[in-house]
Amino acid sequence: MSKQVALLGLGVMGGPMAANLAKKGYPVKAWNRTSDRPGIKIAADGGATVVSSLKEAVATANIIFTCVGDVPDVEEVLLGDKGVVQYALPGSLVVDMSTIGSDAAKKIATQLNKHQLRFLDAPISGGDIGAINGTLTIMVGGEPEDFEECKPLFEAIGKNIRLCGPIGSGQAVKMCNQALCAIYMVALCEAMTMAEAQGIDPNLVVEVCSTGAAGSWALANLGPKIIQSNYDPGFMIKHIVKDLRLAKETIESSGQNLPGVELADRLFKIVQQLDDGKGGEQGTQAMIRAYSVNSHQSTVSNN
């Protein structure tokens, strides 16, 4: 019998994931806390059944995916008075694809176990492009048998899928991933700033540097968006700021520090405060706007 699937959270990532699961033949009941997200239509158009309550989504599900925002959101959806623990079938497998850090993942797993629910932490990377194309990287922490049970479903939404270790390990690798993504964006914005200062067409930076040692996903996919001043979100600044907070909390507990992460965090937060505080709704490539702000401030201070 085919697995009954619930997917909770139909944002930029969750909507396409629900659609891809449905397209692969899985019966998917999808739910979102608010009714105005574009991902709801994407899920429905892909064949998922969008339902109006969390209870309806999870009551018959064998595997329950969650893809929401920060730690409190995951805790509310999974452990709250109207959360998954109230309605899920005993023995169901809960798979959280949010980014919440290892400590939170372990604590949530403990609470779910008390309700006879299994758990995998499975944060994702690849942005809206990866979610739409079903090519996400999925970093998984949990029991090997739970991973194997869920692997066919992971393969419906992702391409690079790895069991990283016990619960919390997927989140640990995701923290490293977010540090790389954040610092790549600093490098990309500085390369574009250098090109402009030298009168070089920034498209040359993308076309030439992508073929050498400086090539990266960020350069190939986000470089053109910076050039076009296209700041539509594949991954919002407010979310990377949250992830960097988790990364800093993680490393501070070991008595170390990450200067590159600190710099990226500062630049993202500059943009987050723009547009009357709505800058955080833009994609991470909007970090380039921080360089214009810094340039303006430097000019003012020099006059």
C-alpha positions in Angstrom: 0.0 0.0 0.0 1.3 3.5 -0.9 2.4 5.7 2.0 -0.1 8.3 3.1 1.8 11.6 3.2 1.1 14.9 4.9 3.2 18.0 4.2 2.8 20.9 6.6 4.1 24.3 5.4 3.5 25.4 1.8 6.0 28.3 1.5 8.6 28.8 -1.2 10.0 25.3 -0.6 7.1 23.3 0.8 4.6 24.1 -2.0 6.9 22.6 -4.8 7.9 19.7 -2.6 4.2 18.8 -2.0 3.6 19.0 -5.8 6.6 16.8 -6.6 5.6 14.1 -4.1 2.1 14.1 -5.6 3.5 13.9 -9.2 5.4 10.8 -8.1 2.1 9.1 -7.2 2.1 9.7 -3.4 -1.2 10.6 -1.9 -0.4 14.0 -0.3 -2.5 16.0 2.0 -1.0 19.5 2.3 -1.7 22.2 4.8 -0.5 25.7 5.5 -1.1 27.9 8.6 -2.2 30.9 6.4 -4.2 30.7 3.2 -2.4 33.4 1.1 0.9 31.7 0.1 1.6 31.1 -3.6 2.9 27.6 -2.6 -0.7 26.5 -1.9 -1.6 26.8 -5.5 1.6 25.2 -6.6 0.9 22.2 -4.4 -2.7 21.9 -5.6 -1.8 22.3 -9.2 0.7 19.4 -8.8 -1.9 17.1 -7.5 -1.7 17.5 -3.7 -4.9 17.7 -1.7 -4.9 21.0 0.2 -6.8 20.7 3.4 -8.0 23.3 5.8 -6.7 21.9 9.1 -3.6 20.2 10.4 -5.7 17.5 11.9 -7.2 16.5 8.5 -3.7 16.5 7.0 -2.0 14.2 9.5 -4.8 11.9 10.9 -4.3 9.2 8.3 -0.6 9.9 7.4 2.2 7.4 7.7 4.9 10.0 7.0 4.5 13.7 8.0 6.8 16.3 6.5 7.1 19.7 8.1 8.8 22.7 6.4 8.2 25.9 8.4 10.4 28.7 9.8 12.1 29.0 13.1 12.3 26.7 16.2 9.1 28.0 17.8 7.2 27.4 14.5 8.3 23.8 14.4 7.5 23.3 18.1 4.1 24.7 17.6 3.2 22.6 14.6 4.6 19.4 16.0 4.2 19.7 19.8 1.5 22.3 20.4 -2.0 22.0 21.7 -3.3 21.7 18.1 -0.1 20.1 16.8 0.9 16.8 15.2 1.2 15.0 18.5 -2.5 15.4 19.1 -3.6 13.7 15.9 -0.9 11.6 14.4 -1.1 7.8 14.2 1.2 6.0 16.7 4.3 4.9 14.9 4.1 7.6 12.2 7.4 9.0 10.9 7.8 12.8 11.3 10.3 14.4 9.0 11.2 18.0 9.7 12.9 19.8 6.7 13.2 23.2 8.4 16.5 24.6 9.7 16.4 24.6 13.5 19.9 23.5 14.7 20.9 20.2 16.3 19.9 20.9 19.9 16.3 21.7 18.9 16.1 18.7 16.7 17.2 16.4 19.6 14.7 18.0 22.0 11.8 17.7 19.6 12.7 14.0 18.8 12.6 13.3 22.6 9.1 14.8 22.9 7.8 13.0 19.8 9.1 9.7 21.1 6.9 10.2 24.2 3.9 10.2 21.8 5.2 7.0 20.0 6.2 9.1 17.0 9.5 8.6 15.1 11.6 11.5 13.9 14.1 12.5 11.2 15.8 15.9 11.0 16.2 16.5 7.2 17.1 20.1 6.4 17.3 21.0 2.7 19.4 23.2 0.4 18.9 24.3 -3.1 16.5 27.2 -2.9 13.3 27.6 -4.9 15.0 26.3 -8.0 15.9 23.0 -6.3 12.5 22.7 -4.8 10.7 23.2 -8.1 13.1 20.9 -10.1 13.2 18.2 -7.4 16.9 18.5 -7.1 17.3 19.5 -3.4 20.2 18.4 -1.3 18.8 16.7 1.8 20.9 16.3 4.9 19.3 13.7 7.2 19.8 12.7 10.9 18.1 9.7 12.5 17.8 6.0 12.6 19.0 4.1 9.4 15.8 2.1 9.1 13.7 5.3 9.3 15.9 6.9 6.6 15.5 3.8 4.3 11.7 3.9 4.8 11.7 7.6 3.8 14.3 7.5 1.1 12.0 6.9 -1.9 10.0 10.0 -0.9 13.3 12.0 -0.5 14.1 10.9 -4.0 10.9 12.4 -5.2 12.0 15.9 -4.0 15.8 15.7 -4.0 18.8 14.6 -5.9 21.6 14.6 -3.3 20.4 12.7 -0.2 22.7 11.7 2.6 22.2 10.1 6.0 24.7 12.1 8.1 24.4 10.3 11.4 22.0 10.1 14.4 19.3 12.7 15.1 20.7 16.2 14.9 23.4 15.3 12.4 21.4 16.6 9.4 21.1 20.0 11.2 24.8 20.0 12.0 25.7 19.6 8.3 23.1 22.3 7.4 24.8 24.8 9.8 28.1 24.2 7.8 26.1 24.6 4.6 24.6 27.9 5.7 28.0 29.3 6.7 29.3 28.5 3.2 26.3 30.1 1.5 26.5 33.2 3.6 30.2 33.7 3.0 29.8 32.9 -0.8 27.4 35.7 -1.0 29.9 38.1 0.5 32.4 37.0 -2.1 29.9 37.3 -4.9 28.8 40.8 -3.9 32.4 42.0 -3.6 33.3 40.5 -7.0 30.4 42.4 -8.5 31.4 45.6 -6.7 35.0 45.2 -8.0 33.8 44.7 -11.6 31.7 47.9 -11.4 34.6 49.9 -9.9 36.9 48.7 -12.8 34.3 49.4 -15.5 34.0 45.7 -16.4 30.7 44.1 -17.5 29.7 42.0 -14.5 28.3 39.4 -16.9 31.9 38.6 -17.8 32.5 37.8 -14.1 29.7 35.2 -14.2 30.7 33.8 -17.6 34.4 33.6 -17.1 34.8 32.9 -13.4 32.1 30.2 -13.4 34.5 28.1 -15.5 37.4 28.3 -13.1 38.3 27.7 -9.5 35.9 30.5 -8.4 32.9 28.8 -9.9 30.0 28.1 -7.6 26.2 27.6 -7.5 25.8 31.1 -6.1 27.8 32.7 -8.9 26.0 30.8 -11.7 22.4 31.2 -10.3 22.5 34.4 -8.2 25.1 36.4 -10.0 22.7 37.1 -13.0 20.0 38.1 -10.5 22.3 40.7 -8.9 23.2 42.1 -12.3 19.5 42.4 -13.1 18.7 43.9 -9.7 16.3 41.0 -9.3 15.8 40.4 -5.6 12.9 38.1 -5.7 13.4 35.5 -3.0 14.5 32.0 -3.7 15.7 32.1 0.0 14.8 35.1 2.0 17.3 37.2 3.9 15.2 36.9 7.1 15.7 33.2 6.9 19.4 33.2 6.4 19.7 35.7 9.3 17.8 33.2 11.5 20.1 30.4 10.3 23.2 32.4 11.0 21.9 33.0 14.5 21.7 29.3 15.0 25.2 28.8 13.5 26.7 31.4 15.9 24.9 29.8 18.9 26.3 26.5 17.8 29.9 27.6 17.5 29.8 29.9 20.6 29.0 26.8 22.7 32.4 25.4 21.7 34.3 28.6 22.6 35.1 29.6 19.0 34.0 32.3 16.7 33.4 32.7 12.9 34.5 36.1 11.6 33.2 35.4 8.1 29.8 34.5 9.4 29.8 37.6 11.6 30.5 39.8 8.5 27.8 38.1 6.4 25.3 38.5 9.2 26.1 42.2 9.6 25.6 42.8 5.8 22.4 40.8 5.6 21.0 42.7 8.6 21.8 46.1 6.9 19.5 45.0 4.0 16.9 43.5 6.4 16.3 47.0 7.8 15.8 48.7 4.4 12.4 49.4 2.9 10.9 50.2 6.3 12.1 46.9 7.7 10.8 44.8 4.8 14.2 44.2 3.2 14.3 40.8 4.9 11.6 39.6 2.5 14.1 39.8 -0.4 16.3 37.0 -1.6 19.8 36.6 -0.2 21.3 38.1 -3.4 19.9 41.5 -2.2 23.0 41.6 0.1 24.5 43.7 -2.8 22.3 46.6 -1.6 24.4 46.7 1.6 27.4 47.8 -0.5 25.4 50.7 -1.9 24.4 51.7 1.6 28.0 51.5 2.9 29.2 53.5 -0.1 26.7 56.2 0.6 27.6 56.3 4.2 31.3 56.5 3.4 30.7 59.4 1.0 28.6 61.3 3.6 31.3 60.7 6.3 34.0 62.0 4.0 32.2 65.2 3.1 
